[in-house]
Amino acid sequence: MEKIFIRSLLPGDEEALFRIYSDMGLCLSSGARPVTDMAGAKEKLNNFIQAGDSFAIVHTETMKVIGVISVRQDIHRFNRNAYMLGYVLHRDWWGMGIMPQAVGYMMKYLFKNMGADVVSAAHFVGNNQSKRVLEKCGFVYEGTMRKDYLRFDGAVLDSCIYSVTREEWLAKNS
């Protein structure tokens, strides 16, 4: 049985977003801007809905939103068919294979439905949980972009960049 499914973020998801994005440690490790109250969570939700590029990760048994996965044009590549993933998962659900499943769903969608040539993702140096997710999903380490990311707290961080090409994904998923 599948542990999760992915759906659009909807009005009413602000409580779940508050539970996720009020965790300062999670936000520091992912680069996501934290929220401190329900008004901030509602604003974040409205921004996600308006942008249309972020989706709820829903646990199938509890039907609770436990994370968010985002898909955007890859800002490091000059290719319209290059996409970049970002994700956060509430700490209570870490280590259960949930994020690799969510990433796998998004990769399947991007390669089969969106015509992606390549899908990339990044993590900050030292974020070994995210590194393991990417490795489990078949991403290949490309290198470290030094001083790549200005985090919400003013820290400038190095990002480890990974990718999977369409050909690599098809070879493993045909």
N, C-alpha and C positions, 0 to 999 in steps of 0.2 A: 504494500500500500504506500502511496505517495505521502510524504510527510507534510508537504506544502503545496500551495498553488499561488499563482501570481495574478493579481487583478489591478485595475485602475484604483488609484487613491480616490476616496469619496468623502463628501461632507459627513462628518461624524467620526472620522479617523483621527481627529486631533488628540483625543486621550491617548491613543496608542503612540502617536508621534511624541507626545509629551513624555511618556514612559521611556521611549528610546532616546530622544535628543536632550533629555535633562541629565543624562549620564555624562558628566564631564570627562571621565576617562575614555569613554567610547568616542566622544567628539574629538578629544586630543589625538587619539590614535587614527581616526579616520579623516580628520580635517573638517568634519561637518560642524557648522555653526550650532552651538547649543541653544536651547530654549530654557527660560527660567520660570515661565508661567503658561497657563492655558492660552492666553492671548497670543503669546509668541508661537505656541504650537499651532494655533489656528492660522496665523499668518504664514507659517512655513507650509502648512497644508494647502492653503490657497495659492501660494507661489508654485508648489508642485503641480497642482491641478491646472493652473494657468499655463505652465510650461509644457505639460503633457509628456514629460520625459522620465518620470519617476513612477514606480509601481509598488503596491503593497505586497509584501510576502506574508501570506496567511497560513497559519497552522491548520491543517485539515481537521484535526480532532476537536480543537477548542474554538476554531473559527476566529481566532484573535490575530490581529495584525502584529507580527513580531519583528518585522524588518522592512527595509525599503531598498529597492534596487533601481538604479538609474541608468539610462542609455542616452548618450549624447554623441554628436559628431566628435571624432578624435581631434582634439585641438593641436596635436603634435604632427599631424599628417595632412598633406595637401591632396586628399583623396576623398571625394564625396561618399564613397562606399567604405569608409573606415569609421568604426564606431568604438566608443570607449565606455566601459562599465564602471560604475561605482556602487558601493553597497554598505549597508550597516545592518546589524542584527542585534537585538536586545541580548544582553549578557546571559540571561537565563537560558538561552537556546544555543549557546556556543558549544562546540564539540560534539554535535549530534548529526553532522552531515547535512545540515539544512542549507547552508550557504553554497556549497558545491552544487546542490540540486537546483537552487535558484539561478545560479550562474549558468548551469547547463541548459535550463529552460530558455534563458535569454539568448544564449549562443545559438541554440536551435532556431529560435525565431529570427534572429538577425541573419543567419546564413541561408535559411530556407525561404523566408518571407521578405526580407529587406534587401537581399542581394549583396550582403556584406562581402568585401574582399578580405577584410581583416578586422578582428575584434581585439582591443587592447584593454588593459587595466593596469593600475599602479597601486603601490603601497609605499608608505614611508619606510625608510631604513629602520629596521628593528621591529616592524609589525609582522611578527612571524606567523600569527594566525592567518592573516590575509595572504601571506606568501604561500602557506600550505593550501589554502583554497585554490589559488591560481595554479599551483603545481598539480593538484588533484584533477583539475579541469583541463589539463593538457596545454596550458599556456607556456610559452617559451620566454625565458629571461632575455631581454634585449640589452639592458644596461641600466645604469643609474644616472639620472639627470640631476646634476648637482645644483643646489639652490633653486629648485624648480617651483616650490609651492610656498606661497605666503599664507600661513594659517591664520585663522580668526584672531588669535592671541598675539599676532605680530611675529611669531617664529617663522623663519625661513628654513624649509626642510628639503632634504634630498628625496627623490622619488625613484623607486625601482620600477622599471617599465617592463611589461610582459605583453605578449600578443599570441594570437592563434590565427593563421591564415585559413581561408576557405579550403584550400587543398589539404592542409593538415587536419582540419575538422572533418572533412568528407572521408579521408582515409581511415579515421577512427570511428566514424559514425555511419558508414554506408551499409 
